[in-house]
Amino acid sequence: MVTFTIEDHEGNRQEVEAPDDMGLSLMEILKASEYPVLATCGGMALCATCHVEILEGGADDLGEATDVELDQLENLPEYFPTSRLACQVRISPDLEGAVIKLRGEDN
């Protein structure tokens, strides 16, 4: 299991624990934890509605975003050097202790 913190759109933070041995994406964990993540495309990196920002920890260890992911991020009105699509981030020990802010659409 890996534990990380999610910061919602209002700035509230909550720890989330997720299995790191099932190949799940961060988007799947966020949806299962009932965070307001639209994930309109179902995790295909086509809509960017699961946009998150890695505020602390994890960003360097997660590796670079793919070209497909960057294409979506660059089309957003606002994105950051530590922005990622939650559907493209796999739950792994690299997320241990990370703080992740929800940035995507929430309704």
Rosetta silent file (secondary structure, phi, psi, omega in degrees, C-alpha in Angstrom):
SEQUENCE: MVTFTIEDHEGNRQEVEAPDDMGLSLMEILKASEYPVLATCGGMALCATCHVEILEGGADDLGEATDVELDQLENLPEYFPTSRLACQVRISPDLEGAVIKLRGEDN
SCORE:     score description
SCORE:     0.000 S_00000001
   1 L     0.000  147.649  177.697    0.000    0.000    0.000 S_00000001
   2 E  -125.681  142.042 -178.981    1.070    3.551   -0.697 S_00000001
   3 E  -118.063  131.032  177.270   -0.195    6.656    1.122 S_00000001
   4 E  -142.949  169.686 -176.454   -0.416   10.113   -0.437 S_00000001
   5 E  -112.450  136.014  176.377   -2.401   13.292    0.180 S_00000001
   6 E  -108.932  130.906  173.400   -5.065   14.755   -2.103 S_00000001
   7 E  -106.392  121.165 -177.374   -5.863   18.467   -2.032 S_00000001
   8 L   -81.670 -175.839 -175.999   -9.325   19.181   -3.395 S_00000001
   9 L   -65.411  -22.009  178.963  -10.535   22.284   -5.250 S_00000001
  10 L   -92.842   -1.736 -179.960  -11.299   24.054   -1.952 S_00000001
  11 L    91.932    3.742  177.207   -7.821   23.392   -0.519 S_00000001
  12 L   -76.659  138.037 -179.840   -8.896   20.620    1.859 S_00000001
  13 E  -113.678  142.289  178.694   -6.353   17.849    2.241 S_00000001
  14 E  -146.412  137.155  176.365   -6.997   14.185    2.959 S_00000001
  15 E   -75.635  142.672  176.937   -4.719   11.170    3.018 S_00000001
  16 E  -127.315  137.426  176.667   -5.541    8.361    0.621 S_00000001
  17 E  -113.514  133.246 -176.605   -4.179    4.837    0.815 S_00000001
  18 E  -140.404  148.011  176.646   -4.053    2.766   -2.354 S_00000001
  19 L   -70.349  136.616 -178.806   -2.692   -0.633   -3.396 S_00000001
  20 L  -105.152   14.750 -176.622    0.509   -0.343   -5.407 S_00000001
  21 L  -121.494   17.412 -176.789    0.453   -3.864   -6.804 S_00000001
  22 L  -117.181   -0.503  179.257   -2.648   -3.803   -9.023 S_00000001
  23 L    72.005   21.736 -179.312   -1.573   -1.479  -11.846 S_00000001
  24 L   -75.740  153.837  175.247   -4.285    1.065  -11.030 S_00000001
  25 E   -92.675  160.247  175.483   -4.082    4.651  -12.201 S_00000001
  26 H   -59.326  -38.094  177.989   -4.342    7.654   -9.927 S_00000001
  27 H   -58.132  -44.498 -179.697   -7.565    8.548  -11.762 S_00000001
  28 H   -62.311  -39.561  179.005   -9.125    5.200  -10.810 S_00000001
  29 H   -68.498  -41.833  178.976   -8.209    5.728   -7.153 S_00000001
  30 H   -61.657  -44.592  179.316   -9.563    9.286   -7.179 S_00000001
  31 H   -65.492  -42.573  179.332  -12.874    8.147   -8.664 S_00000001
  32 H   -65.212  -27.820  178.528  -13.120    5.203   -6.246 S_00000001
  33 L   -88.565    7.654  175.402  -12.465    7.653   -3.388 S_00000001
  34 L    64.802   32.362  170.616  -15.382    9.762   -4.687 S_00000001
  35 L   -79.290  149.691 -176.577  -13.351   12.797   -5.683 S_00000001
  36 L   -78.271   72.620  178.832  -15.066   14.938   -8.356 S_00000001
  37 L  -108.525  117.931 -177.297  -12.967   13.808  -11.310 S_00000001
  38 L   -66.624  -49.359 -179.023  -14.864   13.785  -14.591 S_00000001
  39 L    48.417   49.940 -174.717  -12.452   11.556  -16.533 S_00000001
  40 L   -53.647  -38.257 -176.311  -14.697   11.999  -19.550 S_00000001
  41 L   -86.537   -1.468  177.744  -12.517    9.897  -21.854 S_00000001
  42 L    75.433   20.376  175.833  -12.247    7.017  -19.379 S_00000001
  43 L    97.340   19.982 -177.960   -8.490    7.213  -18.964 S_00000001
  44 L   -96.716    7.659 -178.988   -7.353    7.443  -22.579 S_00000001
  45 L    60.645   39.651 -178.118   -5.470   10.777  -22.167 S_00000001
  46 L  -114.822   -9.429 -173.013   -7.887   12.482  -24.562 S_00000001
  47 L  -126.827  -23.461 -179.970   -9.756   15.020  -22.416 S_00000001
  48 L    65.575   16.290  177.287   -7.528   16.323  -19.568 S_00000001
  49 L   -77.529   -2.519  176.250  -10.486   16.415  -17.145 S_00000001
  50 L  -108.150   24.977  179.947   -8.346   14.429  -14.682 S_00000001
  51 E   -56.805  128.441  174.332   -5.640   17.130  -14.556 S_00000001
  52 E  -132.178  162.571  174.041   -3.679   17.099  -11.280 S_00000001
  53 E  -123.467  129.721  177.836   -0.611   18.893  -10.015 S_00000001
  54 E   -83.761  103.600 -175.796    2.053   17.091   -7.992 S_00000001
  55 E   -78.800  -41.270 -177.559    2.719   19.668   -5.245 S_00000001
  56 E  -140.788  140.885  175.232    5.186   17.695   -3.134 S_00000001
  57 L    59.914  154.438  172.845    7.164   14.512   -3.648 S_00000001
  58 L    83.826  -34.443 -171.754    6.798   12.079   -6.484 S_00000001
  59 L   -56.968  -46.072 -179.283    7.071   14.494   -9.421 S_00000001
  60 L   -71.167  -34.006 -176.721   10.685   13.625  -10.268 S_00000001
  61 L   -77.426  -20.004 -176.795   10.205    9.907   -9.607 S_00000001
  62 L   -76.365  -12.306 -178.104    7.127    9.576  -11.827 S_00000001
  63 L    84.362  176.292 -178.267    9.111   10.166  -14.978 S_00000001
  64 L   -79.593  148.779  173.725    8.300   12.477  -17.828 S_00000001
  65 L   -67.783  146.789  177.445    4.825   12.871  -19.247 S_00000001
  66 L   -72.317  165.727  177.752    4.370   11.242  -22.645 S_00000001
  67 H   -60.013  -38.894  179.382    3.895   13.347  -25.772 S_00000001
  68 H   -63.279  -44.077  178.970    0.186   12.426  -25.835 S_00000001
  69 H   -64.866  -44.948  179.062   -0.197   13.559  -22.229 S_00000001
  70 H   -61.605  -38.217  177.515    1.729   16.780  -22.859 S_00000001
  71 H   -57.092  -43.201  179.398   -0.457   17.556  -25.883 S_00000001
  72 H   -69.391  -44.486 -179.412   -3.528   17.487  -23.637 S_00000001
  73 H   -61.791  -40.554 -177.458   -1.889   19.450  -20.818 S_00000001
  74 H   -68.787  -16.933  177.460   -0.655   22.150  -23.183 S_00000001
  75 L   -87.152   -6.240  179.328   -4.226   22.723  -24.400 S_00000001
  76 L   -76.100  151.164  177.614   -5.431   23.577  -20.897 S_00000001
  77 L   -63.248  -27.298 -179.777   -5.942   27.234  -19.972 S_00000001
  78 L  -146.968  123.512  171.968   -3.550   26.719  -17.054 S_00000001
  79 L  -144.011  163.666 -170.509   -0.976   24.026  -16.452 S_00000001
  80 L  -126.433  162.991  178.549    2.216   23.780  -14.420 S_00000001
  81 L   -58.033  -25.730  179.957    5.610   22.086  -14.765 S_00000001
  82 L  -102.837   16.811  176.453    4.386   19.457  -12.288 S_00000001
  83 E   -72.822  144.442  174.625    0.990   18.950  -13.984 S_00000001
  84 E  -145.240  164.181  169.182   -0.010   15.430  -14.961 S_00000001
  85 E   -94.681  125.179 -176.573   -3.084   13.591  -16.119 S_00000001
  86 H   -59.697  -28.065 -179.894   -4.199   11.313  -13.295 S_00000001
  87 H   -69.909  -17.641 -177.376   -5.139    8.636  -15.828 S_00000001
  88 H  -102.310   -1.641  179.046   -1.485    8.402  -16.906 S_00000001
  89 L  -100.874  117.956  178.240    0.008    8.148  -13.394 S_00000001
  90 E   -86.200  141.730  176.372    0.238    4.599  -12.095 S_00000001
  91 L   -69.295  121.925 -178.630   -0.016    3.963   -8.377 S_00000001
  92 L  -151.574  168.794  177.484    3.472    2.985   -7.271 S_00000001
  93 H   -57.777  -18.741  177.891    5.806    3.433   -4.296 S_00000001
  94 H   -63.057  -20.564  179.992    7.006    6.629   -6.046 S_00000001
  95 H   -87.003   -7.197 -178.264    3.790    8.308   -4.845 S_00000001
  96 L   -53.683  122.650  177.111    4.479    7.584   -1.164 S_00000001
  97 L    79.696   -0.145 -178.701    4.106   10.851    0.752 S_00000001
  98 L   -69.442  154.657  171.797    3.219   12.908   -2.320 S_00000001
  99 E  -116.828  123.526 -173.302    0.739   15.788   -2.175 S_00000001
 100 E  -122.536  124.709 -179.334   -1.485   15.954   -5.247 S_00000001
 101 E  -100.512  130.912  174.836   -3.818   18.849   -6.046 S_00000001
 102 E   -70.740  128.930  178.552   -6.943   18.324   -8.130 S_00000001
 103 L  -122.961  -20.042 -176.199   -6.920   20.758  -11.061 S_00000001
 104 L   -69.966  173.864  178.334   -9.339   19.229  -13.556 S_00000001
 105 L   -60.496  143.482 -176.649  -12.963   20.091  -14.069 S_00000001
 106 L  -120.966   12.866  175.783  -15.143   19.103  -11.143 S_00000001
 107 L  -154.886    0.000    0.000  -18.657   19.318  -12.539 S_00000001
